[in-house]
Amino acid sequence: MDVPRPDVARKKKKRRLIIGAASLLGLILITAAISRLKPAAMNVDRAAVWVDTVKRGPMLRQVRGLGTLVPEDIRWIATSKEGRVEKIIVRPGARVQPDTIILELSSPDLQQLALDAASAATTAEAELTTLKATLQRELLSQESTTAQVHSEYLQAKMEAETNDNLKKNGLIAELEYKTSIIKRDELQNRDEIENKRLVFARDSIDPQLAAKQATVNQLIAAAKLKARDVEALHVKAGMEGVLQQLPVEVGQRVTPGTNLARVADPKKLKAQIKIA
């Protein structure tokens, strides 16, 4: 028959615990050792490496490539208005100055707008001159009227004072006396009114002229703007150099933004290199 042996079971359990602890400790030691290892150095070809002493400063690297010399200053001339190429004056390859006219455009609508604007400005200036004369004439007329009424008032006032003394002495009829008083009061009222009119006439001259002058200035500015638009139909180089391209022909219609010519300064060049 089998007899239980407790001491054998305990020994087996103890042996398993010792083996597990030893395994865990070995795993920890291996992991720590691996984590402390440095990465292996990369192997490279000796011919592909430059060996030198490290120094502080810029690092220069020379490379080769194909390129061309191109001008630094290049100007594309584009139109800002719609029109038609009327005449080509300068062809590509010619030297140009800033005020050299390369080509001429035509735009009947634009030219008519410029004429209308100039006419409106001239008319407004004439109206301003007429207004100045009219206001001056009206002021002189009001000054004359005011002076006349004031003179009549002074005469009526003197007459009323004289009649008042005559009435006290019984030397004038009552009706004649009252008539002189009424005339004096009426002329006094007119004198005050005409003086107010004179002040108003003087004070209103400057505001009227200022308003008209503002209109004239606005129309003159508009006329100058239209004149500049017409002047822009004479397309100029805008800089000293050589006319390189002229991608338009006589009779061609152009719209705002169309490139008409390209001018470059050959004196200032830069290298444009392509590196593969």
C-alpha positions, 0 to 999 in steps of 0.5 A: 500500500502507498504511504504519504510522504510529506517531506518529499512534497515539501522538497519538490515545492522548494526546488521549484521556487528556487528554480523560478527565482533563479530564472527571474534573476537571470532574466533581469541581469541579461536585460540590464546588460543588453540595455548598456550595450552601445550600438555597433558602428556603421561601416562605410567606404573609406573613399566616400569619407572626407577626413579632416580636423573639425574647425569652427566657421563656414563649410564650403562645398564646391559643385558643378552645373550648367547655367547661363547669365541672365539680367538682374533687372527685367521689366515686363510692360503690360497695358492697363487699358483695352485698345489696339496696337496702332504702331510698332516703333522699336523692335527687339534688340534695340537699346532703349531709354526710360522715355523711349516709345516702343509702340502706340495703342489706340482706343477711341472710347478712351480718347473720347472720355478724355475729351469729355472730361477736359470739356467738363473741367473747362466748363466748370472753370468758366462757371466759377468765373461767372459765379464770382462776377455774379456774386460781386455784382449782387453785392455791389447792388445790395450795398447801393440799395442799403445806402439809398434806404439808409439815406432815405431813413435819415431824411425821414428821421430829420423830417419827423423831428422837425415836424415834432417841433412844429406840432408843439408850436401848432404850426403843422397839421396833425395829419402831416405830422402823423404821416412823417412819423409813419414814413420814418418808422417804415424807412427805419424798418427797411433800413434794418432789413437791407442791412441784414441782406447786405451782411448775408450777401457778404457772408454767402460769397465764400461758401458758394465759391468754395463749393463751386471750386471743389467741383472744379477741382474734382473735374480737373482731377478727373480730366488729368486722370483721363489724360494720363490714360491717353498718354499711357497709350504711348507705351514707353520702356520705363528703364534703360536697357535692351528691348528683348521681347515684343509679343504683339503685332500691329492691329492686335487687340489687347486687354488690361494685363496683356504683356506688350514688351520686355526690357532688360538691363544687360549691364547687370547680369547674374548666373542662373545655374541648374544643379542636377 
